[in-house]
Structure formats: C-alpha cells, structure tokens
C-alpha cells in the first residue's frame, strides 16, 4: 500500500470535507485542564506534515497503515 495520508491511521478528515483538508493527529494532545482532545483546528494539516521539512516528510516517516476491520 502506498504511503498516502488517507491510508494512514493518524489521518482524520471532518465530515463533508475534502481529504485535502484532513489533519494529521499523531501529535494530538489531551488538555490537562479539561481532559478533552485538542480541537482539530489546532492540529496541523496532513499536507503540511508531508512537506519536505514537516515531521512526516515526503517519505512518510510517521505513516502507519490503517487497520481494516474484519467484516
């Protein structure tokens, strides 16, 4: 499988949004004040993570394949 963000378990896309505006949640944190996940608006876009100087980079260093549920 190719290392496309849409195939990665860290990729999240809001309903009714284009995959191009999806987020990489590998570094999503939990608020120490509320105990809730940080909002997606505070998490970097996947496309930014895949830039040459992003954490994942062009090579997809942080890529982990999504688990396919057994049906």
C-alpha positions in Angstrom: 0.0 0.0 0.0 1.2 3.5 -0.8 2.1 5.9 2.0 -0.8 8.3 1.2 -2.2 10.2 4.2 -5.7 8.9 3.5 -4.3 5.4 4.2 -2.7 6.3 7.5 -4.2 5.7 10.9 -3.2 9.2 12.0 -5.2 10.9 9.3 -8.6 12.5 10.2 -10.9 14.3 7.9 -14.0 16.1 9.1 -17.3 15.0 7.6 -18.2 16.8 4.3 -14.6 18.0 3.9 -12.2 17.2 1.2 -9.3 14.8 2.1 -7.0 17.7 1.0 -8.0 19.5 4.2 -7.5 16.5 6.5 -5.4 16.6 9.6 -2.5 14.5 11.0 -3.4 13.7 14.6 -0.2 11.8 15.6 0.7 14.6 18.0 -2.8 15.5 19.1 -2.8 16.1 22.8 -5.3 16.0 25.7 -5.9 19.2 27.6 -4.6 19.0 31.1 -7.4 21.4 32.1 -10.5 19.8 30.6 -9.3 16.3 29.7 -10.6 16.7 26.2 -8.7 16.2 22.9 -7.3 19.4 21.4 -9.6 20.6 18.6 -8.8 19.6 15.1 -8.3 23.3 14.3 -5.2 23.2 16.5 -3.7 20.2 14.8 -1.5 20.5 11.7 -2.9 19.8 8.3 -1.7 16.5 6.8 -0.4 18.3 3.8 1.8 20.5 6.0 3.2 17.4 7.8 4.2 15.9 4.4 6.2 18.9 3.2 10.0 18.4 2.9 10.5 20.0 6.4 7.4 18.5 8.0 7.6 15.9 10.7 6.4 13.1 8.3 8.2 14.5 5.3 7.9 13.4 1.7 8.9 9.9 2.6 6.0 9.4 5.0 8.2 8.6 8.0 5.3 8.6 10.5 3.0 6.6 8.3 1.2 3.7 9.9 -1.3 1.7 7.8 -5.0 1.9 8.9 -6.3 -1.3 10.3 -9.1 -2.7 8.1 -12.0 -4.1 10.2 -12.9 -7.7 9.6 -16.4 -7.9 8.2 
